[in-house]
Amino acid sequence: MSESSHSMSQVSVIGLGSMGAGIARALVDSGCRVTVWNRSREKVDALVDYGATGCEVPAEALEANDHVIVCLTDYSVWRRLIEEHGLASRFADTCIIQLTTGTIEEVQEHASMVEGHGGRIADGAVMCFPSQLGTDDASLLVSGAPAVLEDCDRLLRRLDANWTDLGEDIRKPAILSRALIAGMVTSLVGLVNGVAICRAGGVPLDVFVKLNERGNSIIPAEKTRLAEAIRDGLTEETEASIKAWGEGHQALLAVAATLGTNLVLQDAVQEVCQQGHRMGISEHDLSALVDVFDAGSG
């Protein structure tokens, strides 16, 4: 086995929350020799029982392998670990694959710090459930210097065979993952809001579920159309204008208010439509609302 192949069969994982533990398990399942550390020893022991090697302190995880995946609650936790255990001096010749959620500023500062101490950095985001890692449903976004990503490719493929290479701009996973979450969270919260409205109005939830599934059949294609309209600058062409959508939403708002349900989400949607009206794009396609969210539009 070559030195490169050997390094790709060994990896350390720091942080064993639900996602970190899922990463470690997927790597063990793929045949990797996985070394793990977590502040809570019981989580380490659970992975040891699964086939990993446990560490008493995070420095041991850094020393054990050239490639170290970090997946913690947030960057403040990682910074504390670095300071408490003097980890920065151990980054030399180590590739940190950072999968911790952070702001753009934290991502950039962290990358500079790792590289400043002689390490290499790849920053990423996991866009799937832990149980989906290592399957066809996995989704992993990663950025870094070309040489670093090439070096990490075989390891990343153990988690997601078709991981997304976002290039050298280390900020891109943070930006894209949050953009994707914006749509996911809004959609799911909207679903829960709809359930609350039906429940308040005495509509059986099984009827709501059935008809919601039927209505959702058009959503994937419409999401693609909206994004393509924005990409191609065709936001004025429409079958249903912002005004029409806004009028429909106004009726929804009135029903929700009569039933006494919380209006915080619907008030926010209505404000977006009203901002579109104030910007003079009421007769444009719903995709034109991108102008409401553009930097400087407010």
N, C-alpha and C positions, 0 to 999 in steps of 0.2 A: 504493500500500500504506500502511495506517495505521501510526502509530508502534507501537501494540500488536501488530499483525500482524507488523511488521518484527522486534520483539524476540522473538517466538515462532519466528522462522526462524533465529535466531542464539543460540548457547549455547556456554559453555565447559565442559570436563570436566577436572577435576583428579584424577589417579589412573588409570593405565591397566593395572591388573591384569586378570585374565580378565573380571571383571564390568565394570570401568570401560571397558575396550576394547570390550566388547560393547555398552555403552550408547552409546559414541561411534559405533560402526559403525551401530547402529540409527538413530541420529539423522542420520548422513550419508545413509543409505539413504532416509530419509523426506524428504530435500531440505533439511535444515538446513545452515547454515554453521557448522561446528563447529571451535572452537579448543581445542587440547589441551595439557596439560603432564603430564610424569611425570619422576621423578628419573632414570630410565634413558632415555637419549636414543634407544636403538634402538626402544623402544616408541613414542616420539613419531614417529620416522621411519616406522614401519610404518603409523601412522594417517595421516600426511601422504601416503604412497603411496596410501592408501585414499580420500583426498579432503579430509582435515581440514587445518587450519592449525596448525603447531607453535609452541610458545613456549619460550624459553630459561629463563625463571624463572616461578614461579607467579603473581607479581604481574601479569605480562602477561596471564595468563588472566583474572584478576579485572578488569583494566582493559578487556579486549576486549569484554565483554558484560555486560548487566544481570543475566543469569541464569547461575549457575555451579553445575554439579553436582559434588559432591565425593564420590568413591568410593575410599576408601583402606583399608588393612589394618585399622586401628583408629584411635580418637580420639587416641591418644598420638602417632601419626605426624602427624596433622593439627595437633595442638598444637605440635609441633616446627617444622613448616613455618611456622606463624603467627609463632612467636617468631624463627626464623632469618631470615625474609624480611620481618618487620614488616607482616604482612598485615592485622592488625586495623584499622589506620587506613584501609584500602581497602575496608572493608565497606559504607560509607555508600552508600545508594541502590542496593545490590546485593541480589539475592535468592539466598540460598544454599540449594540443594536438597541436603540432606545425606543421602547414602545409604551412609554408613560405619557399620559395626557398632559399637555402643556400649552401655554400661550405661545404666540409667534416669538415674542421676546425671550421667553424661557428657552425655547428650542434653539434660537440663535446663540444665546449666551452659553448654553450647555455645550453646543458644538465647538465654540471657540475655546472653552475651557478644556475639553477633552483633547482637542488638537494641540492646544498650548502645552499640554503635559505629555505630548508624544504619542497620543492614541489616535485611533481612527474612529469615525462616527458614521452610522447610518441611522436616520430617524424615520419612524414609521407609525402607522396606525392600523389597528385591527378592526375591520368592519364586518364582523360576524360574531356569532356566539362561540364560546370556548369549545363546545362540543362539535362545532363545524370545522375546526382546524384540522388540517390533514385530510380533508374530504373535498369533493368537488364543489361544495358550497362555501369553502373558505374564501376570505377576501382580505388581502394584506396590501397596504400601500406603503412604499418605501422610497426615500430619497437619500442621496449621498454621492460622493465623488465616484465617477465611473469605475475606477479601480477597486474601490471599496465594495460597490454593489456587485461587481463581477466576482470578487472574492467571497461574498456572502451568498451568492446565487444558489448553490447547492443546499446550503443550510435553510434558506428561506423557502425553497421548494418543498422541504419536508413539512412546512406549515401550510403553504399554499402553492400548488404546482404551477399556478398561473399568476403569481404575485405581480402587482402593478408597479413598474419602474417609473417614478415621477421625475427622474433626472437629478441634476446636481443641486437644485435649489432646495436646501434643507427645510424650508418652511412649508413646502407643498403638501406633505401629508396632513399637517395640522389644518391647513386651509381647506383642502378637499374633504377631509373627514367631517369637519364642522359644517361644510356646505351640504353634505349628504345627510347629516344628522338633522339639519334645519328642516328638510323635507320629511324625514321619517317621523320626527317628534311632532311636528305640526299635524301630520296626517293621523298619527295614533291618538294624540290628544283630541283632535276633532272627532274621531270615532267615539271616544269615551264621552265627549260632550253630547254627541248624538244619542248615545244610550241613555244619558241622564234626561234628555228632553223627552224621549219615548217613555221612560219610566215615570216621569212626572205627569205625562199625559195619558197614562194607562194603556199605551200601545204595547202589545206583547213583544218581548225581546226576540223571540224566535222569528217573528215576522220581520222585525228590523234586520236581523242577521241575514235572512234569506234575500231580502231586497237590496241590502247593502252589498252583498256579494255580486248581485246582478249589475248594480250600478258601477261597482269597481272594475267590471270587465273593460270599461272604456278608459280607465285611468292611466294604465301604462302607456297606451298609444298617445293619449293627450299630453302626458308629461314629456314624451319624446318630441311631440309637435311643438310644444311651448319652447323647449330648449333650442330646437332647430330654428324656430322663428326668431329668437333672440340672436342666435349665431349668425343667421342670414340677413338680419335687419328687416324682417318682414312683419313687424309688430303692429302695423296698421291694418293688415288684411285679417278679417275675422268673420265668423258666423255668429259669434256671441260676444258683444263688446263688454268692456269694463262696466259700462253703465247698466247693461242687461244683467250681468252677474251681480252688480251692486244692488239692483232692485230686488232680485231674488233673495239676496242675503238680507235685505231690509225686512222682507217678510219673515224670514227665519228669526231675525232678531226680535220681531214683534211677538211671535209665538213663544219664543224662549222667555221673554219678559213676562208674558201673561201667565206662563206656567211657574214662574218664580225661580227658574234655574239661574245659576251664576252666569253673568254675561261677559266675564273678563276676556274670554277668547273671542267672542263674537264682536265685542266692542273694538278689539284690536284689528280684526279683519275689516270691519266697517271703516275704521280710520284709514287703513291702507287704500281702500276704494275711494274715499273722500279726498285723500291726497292726490290720487290719480286725476280726479275731477278738477282739483285746484291747479294741477299742472297742465290742464287742457287736453288730456288724452282719454277722456271718457268714452269716445266712440272707437277707440283703438282696441286691438285684441288684448286679452288678459295678459299675454306675454309682455305687453308694454309696461306693466307694473314693475318691471325690472328697473325702470327709471326712478321709481320711488325709493328703491333700496340702494341705488348707486351712491358711491361716496360723493358728498357735496350736494346731493339733491335736496337735502333738508334745509 
